[in-house]
Amino acid sequence: MEVLRRSSVFAAEVMEVFDRSPTDKELVSQAKALCRDYINSRLIQAGVSWSKPEYNAPVPGGKLAEVSTILLRLGDELEYIRPNVYRNIARQLNISLHSESVVSDAFQAVAAQIFTAGITWGKVVSLYAVAAGLAVDCVRHAQPAMVHTIVDCLGEFVRKTLVTWLKRRGGWADITKCVVNADPSLRSHWLVAAVCSFGHFLKAIFFVLLPER
């Protein structure tokens, strides 16, 4: 099974920026690479096949791979707390997966709701979990091209909303502190907060999207 992977050339480019202060464009590129890795992991867990030759390059080592590992680890914890929250996203939002505009608008609306009250790493992890859950739905419903739409939407949201916050923290590598330095009980606290936030905005987004159904 060919799985969702970024190209080796792209991977080399996003790896280099960890040696210096990343630009806005580089942070967005890294965000999309991390999203592809996260989605790929969830597709494998779900037992969903994916066939896209342009993404079959191996994941490189280094800082980006470490960030990806931490992001997935925190995502595992978040999804463990509420196993059904990040599954069947399309059904929970009551949207069709046959329209790129509907999927894009839904994801952007959900993303905006997640960060209404500010930005935290817990909410960033929640954003990736939503993207992956929606991507799994798309592939299962024979809409694999929508995966690229989701990745692009996440990248655009990062560009508009998260880049300044990321730059203040030195980039994506700051997420490793959530595991290395955080007390487990404190980490669980912000994960629970992220889940609770998601439960509230699901209801809000349903009514936002209601006219589009």
C-alpha positions as CSV (number, residue, x, y, z in Angstrom):
1,M,0.0,0.0,0.0
2,E,1.3,3.4,-1.0
3,V,0.8,5.8,1.8
4,L,0.5,9.6,2.1
5,R,4.1,10.9,2.2
6,R,5.8,14.2,1.2
7,S,8.4,14.2,-1.5
8,S,12.1,13.9,-0.6
9,V,12.9,17.3,-2.1
10,F,10.2,19.0,-0.1
11,A,11.3,17.1,3.0
12,A,14.9,18.3,2.6
13,E,13.7,21.9,2.3
14,V,11.5,21.9,5.4
15,M,14.3,20.2,7.4
16,E,16.9,22.9,6.7
17,V,14.9,25.7,8.4
18,F,15.3,24.2,11.8
19,D,18.9,25.5,11.8
20,R,17.7,29.1,11.7
21,S,14.6,31.3,12.3
22,P,12.0,30.1,9.9
23,T,10.1,32.4,7.5
24,D,6.3,32.6,7.3
25,K,6.4,30.5,4.2
26,E,8.6,27.9,5.8
27,L,6.4,27.6,8.8
28,V,3.4,27.0,6.5
29,S,5.3,24.4,4.5
30,Q,6.2,22.6,7.8
31,A,2.6,22.7,8.9
32,K,1.5,21.0,5.7
33,A,4.2,18.4,6.0
34,L,3.2,17.6,9.6
35,C,-0.4,17.4,8.5
36,R,0.4,14.9,5.8
37,D,2.3,12.8,8.3
38,Y,-0.6,13.0,10.8
39,I,-3.2,12.1,8.2
40,N,-1.0,9.2,6.9
41,S,-0.8,7.8,10.4
42,R,-4.5,8.0,10.9
43,L,-5.3,6.4,7.5
44,I,-3.0,3.5,8.5
45,Q,-4.7,3.1,11.9
46,A,-8.1,3.1,10.2
47,G,-6.9,0.5,7.7
48,V,-7.8,2.8,4.8
49,S,-5.7,2.3,1.6
50,W,-4.2,5.4,-0.1
51,S,-2.6,5.4,-3.5
52,K,-0.7,8.6,-4.4
53,P,2.8,7.9,-5.9
54,E,4.0,11.5,-5.4
55,Y,3.9,11.0,-1.7
56,N,5.7,7.7,-1.3
57,A,9.1,9.1,-0.3
58,P,10.3,8.0,3.2
59,V,10.0,10.4,6.1
60,P,13.4,11.9,6.9
61,G,14.9,12.1,10.4
62,G,15.9,15.2,12.3
63,K,13.8,17.9,13.9
64,L,10.8,17.8,11.7
65,A,10.5,14.0,12.3
66,E,10.8,14.6,16.1
67,V,8.1,17.3,15.9
68,S,5.8,14.9,13.9
69,T,6.4,12.2,16.5
70,I,5.5,14.5,19.4
71,L,2.4,15.8,17.5
72,L,1.2,12.3,16.9
73,R,1.9,11.3,20.5
74,L,-0.1,14.2,21.9
75,G,-2.8,13.5,19.3
76,D,-3.0,9.9,20.6
77,E,-3.5,11.2,24.1
78,L,-6.2,13.7,23.0
79,E,-8.1,11.1,21.0
80,Y,-7.8,8.6,23.8
81,I,-9.6,10.9,26.2
82,R,-12.6,11.1,23.9
83,P,-12.3,8.3,21.3
84,N,-15.4,9.3,19.4
85,V,-14.9,13.0,19.2
86,Y,-12.3,13.0,16.4
87,R,-14.0,10.3,14.3
88,N,-16.8,10.6,11.8
89,I,-16.2,14.4,11.6
90,A,-18.3,14.8,8.5
91,R,-21.3,13.1,10.1
92,Q,-20.9,15.2,13.2
93,L,-20.9,18.4,11.1
94,N,-23.6,17.0,8.8
95,I,-21.8,18.0,5.7
96,S,-21.3,16.5,2.2
97,L,-17.9,15.3,1.2
98,H,-18.6,15.7,-2.5
99,S,-18.0,19.4,-2.7
100,E,-14.6,20.9,-2.2
101,S,-16.1,24.3,-1.2
102,V,-18.2,22.6,1.5
103,V,-15.3,20.7,2.9
104,S,-13.0,23.8,2.8
105,D,-15.6,26.1,4.4
106,A,-16.4,23.5,7.1
107,F,-12.7,23.0,8.0
108,Q,-12.0,26.7,8.1
109,A,-15.0,27.3,10.3
110,V,-14.0,24.6,12.7
111,A,-10.4,25.9,12.8
112,A,-11.6,29.4,13.5
113,Q,-13.9,28.2,16.3
114,I,-11.1,26.1,17.9
115,F,-8.9,29.3,18.3
116,T,-11.6,31.8,19.2
117,A,-10.4,32.1,22.8
118,G,-6.7,32.1,22.0
119,I,-3.9,29.8,20.8
120,T,-2.4,26.9,22.7
121,W,-0.5,23.8,21.7
122,G,-3.5,21.7,22.9
123,K,-5.7,23.5,20.4
124,V,-3.1,23.0,17.6
125,V,-3.1,19.3,18.3
126,S,-6.9,19.4,18.2
127,L,-6.7,21.1,14.8
128,Y,-4.6,18.3,13.4
129,A,-6.8,15.6,14.9
130,V,-9.8,17.3,13.2
131,A,-7.9,17.4,9.8
132,A,-7.0,13.8,10.1
133,G,-10.5,12.6,11.1
134,L,-12.0,14.5,8.2
135,A,-9.4,13.1,5.8
136,V,-10.2,9.6,6.9
137,D,-13.9,10.3,6.2
138,C,-13.1,11.6,2.7
139,V,-11.0,8.6,1.7
140,R,-13.6,6.2,3.1
141,H,-16.3,7.9,1.0
142,A,-14.2,7.7,-2.2
143,Q,-13.2,11.3,-2.1
144,P,-9.4,11.0,-1.7
145,A,-8.6,14.2,-3.6
146,M,-10.2,16.0,-0.7
147,V,-7.2,15.1,1.4
148,H,-5.1,17.6,-0.5
149,T,-7.8,20.2,0.0
150,I,-7.7,19.6,3.8
151,V,-3.9,19.9,3.9
152,D,-4.0,23.1,1.9
153,C,-6.8,24.5,4.1
154,L,-4.8,23.8,7.2
155,G,-1.7,25.5,5.7
156,E,-3.8,28.5,4.8
157,F,-5.2,28.7,8.3
158,V,-1.7,28.5,9.8
159,R,-0.6,31.3,7.5
160,K,-3.4,33.6,8.5
161,T,-3.7,32.8,12.2
162,L,-0.8,30.8,13.7
163,V,2.4,32.0,12.0
164,T,3.0,35.0,14.3
165,W,2.4,32.8,17.4
166,L,4.7,30.1,16.1
167,K,7.5,32.6,15.3
168,R,7.3,34.0,18.9
169,R,8.0,30.4,20.1
170,G,10.8,29.8,17.7
171,G,8.8,27.5,15.4
172,W,7.2,24.1,15.5
173,A,10.0,22.6,17.6
174,D,8.5,24.4,20.6
175,I,5.9,21.6,20.8
176,T,8.5,19.2,22.1
177,K,8.4,21.1,25.4
178,C,4.9,19.8,26.0
179,V,6.4,16.3,26.5
180,V,10.0,17.0,27.7
181,N,9.2,19.7,30.3
182,A,5.5,19.4,31.1
183,D,4.1,17.6,34.2
184,P,1.9,14.7,32.9
185,S,-1.1,16.0,35.0
186,L,-0.7,19.5,33.5
187,R,-0.5,18.0,30.0
188,S,-3.6,16.1,30.6
189,H,-5.3,19.3,31.7
190,W,-4.7,21.1,28.4
191,L,-5.7,18.1,26.5
192,V,-9.0,17.9,28.3
193,A,-9.5,21.6,27.7
194,A,-8.9,21.0,24.0
195,V,-11.5,18.2,23.9
196,C,-14.0,20.3,25.8
197,S,-13.5,23.2,23.4
198,F,-14.1,20.8,20.5
199,G,-17.3,19.6,21.9
200,H,-18.6,23.1,22.2
201,F,-17.6,24.3,18.8
202,L,-19.1,21.2,17.0
203,K,-22.5,22.5,18.1
204,A,-21.7,26.0,17.0
205,I,-20.4,24.9,13.6
206,F,-23.4,22.8,12.9
207,F,-25.6,25.9,13.0
208,V,-23.0,28.0,11.1
209,L,-23.1,25.4,8.3
210,L,-26.8,24.7,8.5
211,P,-27.7,27.0,5.5
212,E,-25.2,25.2,3.3
213,R,-26.6,21.7,3.8
